[in-house]
Amino acid sequence: MPFYMWTGNYTQEAIQAMIKQPQDREAVARKVIEAAGGKLHHAFVPLGSSDVLVIAELPDDASVAAVSLAVGAAGSITNGATTKLLPMSEFVEAMKKAGAISGAYEAPKG
């Protein structure tokens, strides 16, 4: 299954609710990812521009889009962003393919 990284920010209302009643949001993420046929590997709270970062495997792009839509529709997360992650083994294959096709590309001439 492909790997994905998903980031987002909590709304002010969500932050207020979590302060009022602290809760394990990783369990919630795991539930929705598994409902889409995936597997949660990690859930982090990065100290930066995002409030949540999730690494998960999902069957396909449509499944990760469905998770993102379901989470976004709940209204507690904004700025959701998905990045598909390429394993190093697939990147090595891409490098080999690039070597084989590189002669087909011609740089702009000025």
Backbone hydrogen bonds, N-H to C=O, Kabsch-Sander energy under -0.5 kcal/mol:
donor,donor_aa,acceptor,acceptor_aa,energy
3,F,85,L,-0.8
4,Y,56,A,-2.9
5,M,83,T,-3.0
6,W,54,V,-2.6
7,T,81,A,-2.5
8,G,52,V,-1.6
9,N,78,T,-2.9
11,T,76,S,-2.0
15,I,11,T,-2.3
16,Q,12,Q,-2.4
17,A,13,E,-2.2
18,M,14,A,-2.3
19,I,15,I,-2.2
20,K,16,Q,-2.3
21,Q,17,A,-2.5
25,R,23,Q,-1.1
28,V,24,D,-0.7
29,A,25,R,-2.2
30,R,26,E,-2.8
31,K,27,A,-1.9
32,V,28,V,-1.9
33,I,29,A,-2.3
34,E,30,R,-2.7
35,A,31,K,-1.9
36,A,32,V,-1.0
36,A,33,I,-0.5
37,G,34,E,-1.8
38,G,33,I,-2.7
39,K,57,E,-2.7
41,H,55,I,-2.7
42,H,55,I,-2.0
44,F,53,L,-3.5
48,G,46,P,-1.3
48,G,50,S,-0.7
51,D,8,G,-2.2
52,V,8,G,-1.8
53,L,44,F,-2.2
54,V,6,W,-2.9
55,I,42,H,-2.7
56,A,4,Y,-2.4
56,A,54,V,-0.5
57,E,39,K,-2.7
58,L,2,P,-2.0
64,V,60,D,-1.7
65,A,61,D,-2.3
66,A,62,A,-2.1
67,V,63,S,-2.0
68,S,64,V,-2.4
69,L,65,A,-2.6
70,A,66,A,-2.6
71,V,67,V,-2.6
72,G,68,S,-2.6
73,A,69,L,-2.6
74,A,70,A,-0.9
74,A,71,V,-0.6
75,G,71,V,-0.5
75,G,72,G,-1.2
76,S,71,V,-0.6
78,T,9,N,-3.4
81,A,7,T,-2.5
83,T,5,M,-2.9
85,L,3,F,-2.7
90,E,87,P,-0.7
91,F,87,P,-1.9
92,V,88,M,-2.4
93,E,89,S,-1.6
94,A,90,E,-2.0
95,M,91,F,-2.4
96,K,92,V,-2.2
97,K,93,E,-2.4
98,A,94,A,-2.7
99,G,95,M,-2.2
100,A,96,K,-1.7
101,I,97,K,-1.8
102,S,98,A,-1.5
104,A,101,I,-2.4
105,Y,102,S,-1.2
